[in-house]
Amino acid sequence: MQDDAPRLDVDYYRNWSLEKDAEGFDYWAAYQQSKLADILIAKEFSRRYPQLETASCHPGMIYTDMGKHVYDETMFDIVLDFIKEYPFVVATEGFWRPVKSPQEGASTTITAVSLPSNELISGGYYKDCAVGKASQSASNMDDAKALFDWCDEVTSLYQS
């Protein structure tokens, strides 16, 4: 995630509806929000439940067939929108990393869950088998709390 990544928009989740018109759906914004939410939830879980160890992991770009049902033009539009919005990222040396195999992609998660408690940074963001640098947005604890509270609210019917 980039240092200038957009802040989490909790209203994006509050106003979500499966009936949303596909024309108005922004795939890239949804993807960004979901990745940011992963990081914030891990941080807030760690703050609220210090007896638990949490982490968020970025596996990298993985070669799988998960996108096989995405139309080529949709994927092209997603990549093109990204390049238009973040041209400085595309130009950054080392941005285009090799696509990883599923085994290579799993290595960061395996590393995080295998670390001894005294080495794991609970609530930390892990990338490429090490602590990564998350964006400023991913450090906003007000957003983390708001997202956690919203998740708690929408899942309350399923909690015992």
BELKANOR-V629742 format. One record per helix or strand of 3 or more residues. SS is the DSSP state (~ for helix, > for strand). FROM is the first residue (numbers start at 0). TO is the last residue. Records with the same first field share a line. If there is no record, write none. Layout:
SS = FROM-TO  FROM-TO
This chain:
~ = 9-13  21-23  26-47  71-84  86-90  101-113  136-138  140-153  155-157
> = 54-57  123-126
